[in-house]
Every structure is written in structure tokens, then in C-alpha cells.
Amino acid sequence: MEMIEGGCCAEATPLAQDGPATIDVAKLRDELDKKGRAKELTKLATGAKEWGLFLIENHDIPDSVLDGVQEVVKGFFRLSLDEKKASLGSYMSKDNKEDGTNLFKTSYLVDRIALKAAPEEGIDIWPRTPSNFRHVVKEFVDEATRVLDELLQALAEALSLEQRAFLRNFEPGKENEVKVKANYYPACPSSNKVLGLPPHSDGSCLTLIMQFDDIGGLQVLKDENWTTVSWPPNKILVNFGDLMEIMSNGRLKSSWHRVVPQANEERISFALFYNPPSHTEIEPVTVRDEDDAADVGGYKKVAVGEYLHHLYTTRSAATTIKESIMFAKVM
């Protein structure tokens, strides 16, 4: 368990009354209902720009796959400390952090495992208990990336861009990079004084987050206020990372978010981070005359691996703004 250290205080914030948009993926797929599809695309564009994230429903990921992920993740966190170490050799080591580093340079109230799920070459670091952990997660990865590819095309279309404007950065087959992270946040009576994770933006293009048991904790900085975002288990949250902000040339902003533990309930979540191959150079889409020049543009071409290395080696828990994104700005 990673415990909180001094200097981290989470002020109480209200639950979002008008939360992120919920996008019906089935409507995005319905080419026959042009009016309904256009309405859903408009909702997607508006919600994505306002929040830096959105929820999806009717995505066609089988319930059996989602239930399987929940079962194996909860099964792992039910193990004792010694059992976890025996199940996953890298547990509690620096190899169990994003990009092989301790991302936040300090400790927070969270127990977590981070794993590289794709590409598969050379990968053999998976929990051995539960025994079906790898199989279940890989099945979810295949289903989730299929949906994310569809959403990348829908986002481009919603912004009046060529449909493959974002997806073109991803390679067909299994060369794209996928990391998964399971998080366990224990109940904390002093939850108004501690954080599960500090404020940060994701380094991914898209992050897909499953939340088990309808227990909140994710907070997003919106209009200069920390706003709690909660959603039922039958919906999945899609969050924009820095790479999406760069690809879109600032049309879509990565969200600045944190996690606050609950006073009386434990929280478990599972996140999937979806990126183009590390060697890919992502080029921002062109700024158009109709774009708001004050809010769009100014990003440059960057290599995915180079940007992520910069992010992981410069981001700090003390950071109050997205300083790392300046690496991709035209100076």
C-alpha cells in the first residue's frame, strides 16, 4: 500500500450536477438514422470540449468481459501482501510503475499494479493469481481498443475533420501500445485530508476507465473548481490524454484530474491507456479559419516515445498546471 505523505490535502467538492456527456455508441454506429447520429456527434463534440472526457454506453463490450475484469482485479487485491508479491514479481517495485518509474515521486493512498498489455512481444509480467488474470484482461483489451478506434473516428467527424485524422496515427494490427492499471483505494476516515492520486493529466491519447460498485472519487478541475465525477458501473469513462490534445492541436484538452479516497468505502478502478506506437511522430491537425485562434493551435509534431519520456521524467506531484504539455508547443 502506498500511503499519503505530508502536504497533500483534498478539499471537499460537490458532485457534478450536469456531468460529462453520455455518448450512445450504438447511435454513432447507426448510419441509417442520420439525424440521430448527427445529434449524437454534436453532443460528443460539445461534451468533449467542455470536460476533456465523456461517458459511453451501448458500446457492445460483452458484460461477461466486463464482469471478468472486475472479478480478477478484485481477486488480486483480496490477496495478502505476501500473496501479491508471489503472484506478481514486480509488485511494489519500480517496474510496476508507469514507464518503469515512480510517476509521482511521492506516496499516496493507493495500492496499484501497472502492466503493459500490447504489443505482446517480450511481455511476460502478469499476475499468476487469479490464474485467468492475463486471459481476461487481454480479452478486454481487444474489445476496448476496437471501441476506442471507433471513437477516434467519431471524434474527428464530430470536429468536422477527416474521419481518420486521429486514427491515422495508430497502426493496424497489434503494434499500438496499451497499458493497463488496476487501482485500489481503501476507505479513509480522513479522506478530506488525503489524496489517492495527485492532480495530473494522462500521457495517453485516450484512457478508458472502469469503476466498480458505483463508488466515486475521481475529481476533474473544471472552471477552476474540483468537481466530483461519478458514473454507474454500466457506463465507461473515456478521458483525453496529452497526446490527444497534441493531435487535435488543442481542440480537445487533456483533463486535469485527481482521485480522492472515500471516507467509508473502498474504491477499485481499472484503466486502459491507448497510444500509437512509441516510434510514431504525431502531427497536429491543421488550424482552420473557423477555429478560435485563442484556444486552438500552437502545437508541433512530436514522437510519442519522446513526449512520454519527457512527461514521466518531469511531472511532479507539486505541479499545479500541465507544464509537461509545453514540450509539444511551438515556442
Salt bridges, closest charged atoms under 4 A:
GLU2 OE2 - LYS97 NZ 2.62
GLU2 OE2 - ARG112 NE 3.37
GLU31 OE2 - ARG37 NE 3.89
GLU40 OE2 - LYS43 NZ 3.23
GLU50 OE2 - LYS222 NZ 3.23
ASP60 OD2 - ARG29 NH1 2.95
GLU98 OE2 - LYS181 NZ 2.80
ASP111 OD2 - LYS84 NZ 2.60
GLU120 OE1 - ARG134 NH2 3.80
GLU120 OE2 - LYS138 NZ 3.77
ASP124 OD1 - ARG134 NH1 3.78
GLU143 OE1 - ARG146 NH2 2.61
GLU150 OE2 - ARG29 NH2 2.79
GLU150 OE2 - ARG146 NH1 3.71
GLU157 OE1 - ARG37 NH2 2.79
GLU171 OE2 - HIS279 NE2 3.29
ASP202 OD1 - HIS200 NE2 3.61
ASP202 OD1 - HIS257 NE2 3.36
ASP213 OD2 - LYS74 NZ 2.73
ASP223 OD2 - LYS222 NZ 3.19
GLU245 OE1 - LYS322 NZ 2.56
GLU283 OE1 - LYS301 NZ 4.00
GLU290 OE2 - ARG288 NE 3.63
ASP291 OD2 - ARG251 NH2 2.44
ASP291 OD1 - ARG288 NH2 3.24
ASP295 OD1 - LYS253 NZ 3.47
